[in-house]
């Protein structure tokens, strides 16, 4: 039975690519570098912002100093524009409603607490930005929001998966009771490293081919298919 459902954020729950691209391009412009296209950003995101900044910079200019300058300019701009264009993908709100209703059914059937669904977000986006976006677009839905934090490894490390399970008092539960859902190979590798189920989202930034190559256990082409997968595992 699936009891812990862990979502990536960007490219999985939200289409945030334009706001990310606009903030990076603003930083590049301030630093007198050429801007990048949206198509390039689809490939750049997913491994955390410091990697994103390095990928944005032109060859020969990917120095630690320039990455730090990108970070400073990006943060100033993005903090004021992170919800200009970012919205949930079609079908995401319906999926979350279905999961909430599933939990109500489990409660009405008197299942023990350890068999109730817990919903989490695990993203390589900076933690403060992740909380702002999730609390605005998905208020009071997720039990834990875990963004990139100092002192903790980022995906694809399984470290934070283990932390989430511990926070839910489920660290001793069978690994097959948890699932990681995301749009990139980073998410699939995270699930594999943590030895939990993996679902790839074909509507996200990277596309189905990357997810299949990474070894995703299941590919969802519509959000509600995630609910169907969870039901089949029960």
C-alpha positions, 0 to 999 in steps of 0.5 A: 500500500502506498502511504507516502507520496513525494512530489517534485515541484517545478515541471511536475506540479507547476509550470514555472519555466518562464519565471525561472528563465526571466529571472536568469535572463535578468541576471545575465543582462545585468552581468552583460552576458547574452540571454538564453532561450526558453528551450535551453532552460528546459535542459538547464533546470533540475539540479539546483540553482547553482548548477542552473547559473553555471549552465546559463553562463557562457563557456569561459565565464563559468567561474565561481565568482560569476556563479555567485553574482548570478545567484545574487541578481537572480534572488533579488529579481525572482523573489519579486516575480516568482509567481508572475507566470507560474501556475499548476499544470492542467489536472494537478488540482484534480489529482490533489483533490483525488488524493485528499478524498482517498485519505478521507475514505481511508479515515472513514474506513478506520485504517490506522494512521500509518496507512493514511496518505502523507503528501510531501514536496521534495525540490532542489529549488531553494527552500524559501522560494518553494514554500512561498509558491506551494503555500500560494498555489496549494495551501494546506495540502502538503504535510512537508515542503522540503526545498534545498537547504544548507547542510543537506544533500540535493536530489538525486541523493536519497538523504532527504527522502529518508528525512521525510520518512522519518518526519512522518514516523515511517522510516521503518515502513517498507520502502514500497510504501513510498513513491517519488513523482517527478519530470526528470531523471534526477527525480527517478534516480532519487527514487532509485537511490532511496529504493522507493517507487518512481513515477515520471511525468511526461508533461514536464520540462524534460519529456518522456524519453529521458524518464524511460531512459532513467528507468521510471517505473511508470510514466504518467501522461495525465496527472490523474494517472498518478492516482490510478497508479497509487490505487493499483498498488493498494 
